[in-house]
């Protein structure tokens, strides 16, 4: 059987091809209609009606598009369809543009290691379940499937560096709205810019499938630029879960709307959230860094304050921050992070040693369910005091210190990234709340900013260090009035 002439809709339906793993459920009908349009295939009246309902009323493209952006509600089979499209482009695509001996790569990028692993398993299942496609596999590794004919499918977490040195015949972005990176404030944009030249030489296709999130980033920009518009090279579709998975329980969605309308609108209705904004600009955070300074030694002239973000050791990091005040400036001296998994008592012992080196016998910390935190520190000669402020209140109190550039931060990329990726959300009560973004982390940010906002007041400090020329002292004669 010649695979090059098989269309994607046929491959998805054929039980001997991709359909062997996908199945014949009618829940895939909307996906198939969208892919027919994206690949420039003929469409029935039903296909056209289905397509227009999720494409903002635009006409189907005249031919195969270069970019397909699918903004879909959760539980709609997004990762499985991302795997199916990647498998199709690798096995059935036209690879005549490759030079002799050149390996063409279908690069799949996911938001996290777990999501990348899930997509990898789906792709492998599409090939192994098919009596025809299974014969194309030459070998597999933990993140790559090699096919006959110098074709490879590589699956990684998002990183624009993974694009370098590869000849791409296609690329699939999975959950691009939730991509995070410690060294970049725009990981989606940087990866997109790196991908385009690699696809240009092979005329490869870019397919992005994701739930929406905040009104920012590459996915939102593509939605604003192309949704509902008759663009020949770019197709953007958007629809809620019910359109792509009609078997979903409507009561489940209704309950989600009652519990949190904004979150439910994004997760189930594919609406970009309007209640989220960046807490602080990354450039402001970076302006507070003292370059090249990763930790400051203890100086006996200062009085130090410490803050801990505890963890049970299974999932989240356990972090410690230590700071001191110099006049109006609040200086971060030390941050420590131990990533899960770990034994909590061992980390407490390690942190206690660090605290004692700064003459800190008391540490404030996040309120934590369970008495083991204070008990563990107490066994190591440290008093643990639960913070009166919530995590969100710590962040809001730290904001003016950061904005005024009175905070002096350490040169720690992970810390800077966590602070810069914090999000501000307006609650129903009208009050603001700050937290990490979905899929993100803020343990290190909480420990560091907690240490800054709890630094002792200037008058409590033993002595202030001054930088630059000191003012000359002014002496007065106490007897001058009597002479």
N, C-alpha and C positions, 0 to 999 in steps of 0.2 A: 504493500500500500504506500503510495506517495503521500507524504505528510504535508508538503508545501501547499497543496491545493485545498486543504481542509480548512474551512472557516471556523472561527472561534465558537459560533453557536452550535455547529455540528459537533465539534470536539467536546463541548460541555455536555451535550445530550447523548453522545454515543457511549453505550456501556462498555465498549472495548477500548475507549480512549479516556478522556478526563472524566466522563460520566461514570466510570467504574467506581470512583471515589466520591464524586459529587452527589450521585443519586439522581432520581427523576422527580423529586418533589416540585410541585408548582410554586413553592416559595422562591425559587430562583428565576421566575418569569420576568420580573422587573429588571434584574441584573442582566439577563440575556437580551432584553430589548435595548438597554443602555449600551451594551457591548456591540450589538449589531450597528447601532448608530455610530459609535466611536470608531469602528473598523470600516465604515463606509459600505455596509452591506445593505441589500434590499430589505425593506420593512413592510409588514402588513399594516392595514389600517389600525388594528389593535396595537401593534408595536408602536406606531406613531403616536397614538393617543397616550399610551403608557409613558413613552419617552417625553412628550411635551409636558406631561404632568409633573415630571421631576426635573425638567430642564428649563423651567421658567418660561415655557411657551415658545421657545426658539425652534427653528427648523432643524432636522437632522443634518449633520455636516455632509458636504459633497463627496468626501473621501475619508480615508483613515486620518484621524487627527494625530498631531505630534504629542499633545498633552491631554490626558483625561484626569479630571479632578472630581472625585466622588465624596460628597459631604453627606454622611449617612448616620442615622441614629444607631444607638448601641443594639446589640443582639440581632444584627442584620447579616451576619456571616461575612463581615468585612475582611478578616484575616484569611479565611478560607478562599474568598474570591481573589484576594491579592495573590495568594499562592497559586490559584488556578490560572490567573492571567500570566504570572511569571512562568509557569510551566508551559503554557501555550506559546508564549513568545520564544522560549528556548527550543521547544521541540518542533514547532510548526512554522516558525518565521522564516523569512527570506534572508539568508546569511551570505548571499553572493558578494556582498561588499567587503568581506574579510579577505585579507591577503593570504597567500599560501603560508601555512604554518602558524597563522595568527589565531589566538584564542578569543572568541567572542564571549562576553560575559553579560548575563542578566543579573544586575545587582539589585538585591532586595534590602532595603534599610528599614529597621524597626525602631520603636521608641525605647526599648529596653532589652536586656538579655533574655528575659523570659518570653517576651513577645517574639523576638527573633527566633528563639527555639521553637515556639509554637508554629510559626510560619514555615520553618524548616521541616518540621514533622509533616505538615500538610502537603508541602511540595513533594517530599519523599513518598508519601502515600499516593499522590496522584500518579507517580511513575510506577511504583511497585504494584499498585492495584490493577494496572492495565496490562493485559497480555501482550500488547504491542509496544507500549512505551517502556515497559520494564527492560526490554532488550536494548534500549538506548543507553542505559547506565553503564559507564566504564568503572567508576569507583566513587566512593563518598568519603568525606571527612566530617568533622564536627560542624563545619559551617559552609561546606561546598559540595555540590553534586556535579561530577564530570560526566558529560555525555559524549557519545561518538560524534565525530566531525568537528572536534576542537570547540565545543560549546560547554560553558560552565554556568551554573547558577550559584551565586555567592550570596550568603545571608549574613548581615552584620547589624549591629546597632548603629545609629546615625553618627557619622563622622565624615566630614568632607575629605579627610585625608585618605579614606578607603577608596576614593575614586581614582586617585593618582596611579598611573602606570597600567591602567586597564583599558581595553578596547570594549566599550559598552555597546551592546546591541539593543538593550532596553534597560529600564530601571523602574522599580516599583517602590513607592514610599508607603509604609504602613503606619497609620496613626501619626501623621506628621504634625498635627496640632499639639502633640504632647512631647515633641522632641526637646531634650535638655542637653546642655553641654557646659562643662565647668569653665571653659576658656572663651566662650562666645555668648553674646546676648542675642544673637540671631542665628542659631545653628541651622534652622530650616533654610534661611536665605543663602547662607554660605554654601551649604551642600547643593542647593539648586543651581547656584552660579557655577559650581565646580562640575556639576553633571552635564550641563548643556553642551560644552565643547566636546565632551567625550561621546555624546550621542549624535552630534552633528555629522561626524564623518561617516557613520553607518546609517544615518536617518532613523535612528532608533526611537522608540516610543517611551514616553514617561507616563506612568500611571500612579496616581496618588489616591489613597482611600483612607478616610479618617472620619471620626466624629468631630464636630466642631467644638471650640472652646471659647476663648476670649476674642473680642473684636480687635485683633492685632495678629501680626505674623503673616507668613506666606499664604497659608490656606485662606485666611480672610481676605487678603489682597487679591488672590485669584478669583474669589467669589465676587468681590466688588467689580473687578475688571471684566469678567467674562460671563457671569451667570445670566441666562436669558438673552444673550447676544449671539447673533449668527456669525460667530468667529469660525473660519474654516479650519484653523490648526489647533484650536483649544476648545475643549468641551468641559463645562462645569455642570454637574447635576447635584441637586440637594433635595433630600426628602427624609421624613421621619421613619422610625422603625416600622410602623404599620404598612408603609408602602413597599418596603423591601422584604418584610417578614410578616405576612398577614396572619400567621398562626400565633403571634404574640398575644399574651393575655391582656386585654384592654383594661381590666381592673388593676393590674400591676402598674400600668402607666398612669391611670387615674390617681392611684394612691401616691405615686411619686410626685405628681403635681400638687397634691394637697400638702405633702411634707415639705417640699422645697420647689416652688414654681420655677425659679430661675434655673436651677440645676436640671430639673426635669425637662424644661424646654430645650436645653442643650443636648442632654443625653438621649432623649426619646423623640423630640421633634426636630432635631438638627438645626436649632436656632443658635446663632452665636450669642454668647452671654454679654449683656450690656451692663451688668453690675460689677464687673471686674476691671481693675486698672492696675498699672504698675505702681508698686509702693514707692519706689525711688529709682531715679535714672542711674544706670550703671556708671556713667561718667562721673556722677557725684561721688559714688562709692570709691571709684578708682582714684579720685583726687584726694581722698583721705589716706591713701596708702603711703607708707614710707618705703620706697623701693629698696629691695634687697634685705630688708630687716624681717627675719622670720620669727625671732624671739628676742626678748630683752631680758638681761640678767637682773637679778635682785640688787636693788640699791637701798641701803638702810635708811636713807633720808626720806624715803617715800612710805606711805601707808597704803597697803594693797587691799583690794577687794576681789572676791571670787564668786563665780556663778557656775552652777552645774546643770546640765540637761541629762538626767539619768535615763537609763534604758534597762529592760530586763535581759538584753543580750541576744534575743532571738531575731529581731528584725532591724530596729533602729540603732544608730550609733549612740554612744555615750560620750558626752563632750564636756570640756572644762574651759572656762575663760578667766583670766586674771588681769586686772587693770589697776591704774593709779591716776591721780589727778595732778596736773601741773597748772595752777591758775585756772584759766577758763578751758584749758585743753584737758581732754580725757584720753589717756594713752592705754592702748591694749598691749599688754606685755607678753602674754602667753596664751595659746589655745592648744588644746589637746583633743584629739578625736580617736576613739577606738571603735572600729566598725564591727558590726555583727557578722558572725556569731562570736560570743565571748562569755567568760564566766564573770558575772557582775562583781563578786567579791574581790576578784583579782584586779579588776579595773579600779575599784574604790581604793585598794591598797596603793596602786600606782599613782592615782590622783592625790591621795593623802601625802605621799612623798613630795610631789610637786608643790602642793599647798604649803607644806612646812618649809620648803626652800624659799618661799616668799613671805614667811612669817605669818601665814594666814591660818588661823586655827578655827575659823568659822567660814562656812561657804553657804551662800543662798542657792536655792535651786527650784526647779519646776516642781509644782505639787504633783506627787506621784502616788498612784494607788498601791499601798503596801508600806509597812513600817520598815522594811528591810533597808531602805536607803539610809535613813537616819541612824538605824542600828549599825549598819556596816561602817559608816563614817565614824560613829562613836567608838567602835572597837579600834579604830585607827587614830584616835585622839583628835578627831575633827568634829565640830558641832555643825550639824546640817539644819538650816533654817528654811522652811518652805516659803517661797516668795509670796508676798501679798498681792503681787501683780500677775495677771494672766499673761500668757505668751504674747497675745495681741497687744496688751497694754505696754509690755516691754518694748515692742517694736515701735509703737506710736510715741513713746517717751524718747526713744533713741533718734527719731526722725529729725527734730530740730538740731540735735548735736551733730548729726551727719550733714545736714543741709548747710549749717554755719561753718563747716569744715573745722569744728573744734574737736572732732574725733580723730585720733591717730591710729590707723589700723596696721596690722601686720601684712606682709606680702605673702598672702596665702590664697591662691586662685580658687580653691574650693569654698573658702569662706566668702570671698568677694562674690562668687557666683550665686551662692545661697542668698545673700542679702539682696543682690540685684534682681533675683527672680521671685522675691516675695510679692504677694498680691494683696491689694486693698479691696475689700468688698463692703458695699453698703447693705446693712441688715434691714429687715422689715421695720425695726424700731427707729431707723434713721441713723443709728450709730455705725461707725466704721469698725471693721474687723480686719486684721492682717494675718495671713497664714501663707504657707508654701503652696505653690500651684499643684494641680493634680499630677501625680507621678513624681513630684519633686521632693526635696528634703530641706529641713531648716534646723537640724539639731545643732550644727556648728554655729549658725547665725544666732540662735537663741542663747547659747552659752556666751558668745562674744558680746552681743548687745546687752545681755543681762548683766555682764560684768561692767560694761560702760555706764549703764544707767544707775547702777548701785555703787559706783565709785564714791568714796567719802568726799564730803564737801571741802572746799578749799581751806576753810579755817580749821578743819580737822587734820589736815596734812601737817607733817612735822616741819617740812621746809620745801620751798618751791625752787626748782632749777630755772634759771634765767639763761636765755641764749642771746648772744650779741652783747654789745657794750652795756655795762651796768650804769645807772644814773649815779652822779656824785651825791654823797650824803650832804644834807644841809644841817649845819650846826648853829644853834642859837645860844645867846648869852643870857642865862636866867636872871642876871643882875642888871641888865641893860636899862630897865625901867627906873632903877634907883640911882643911876649915875648922872 
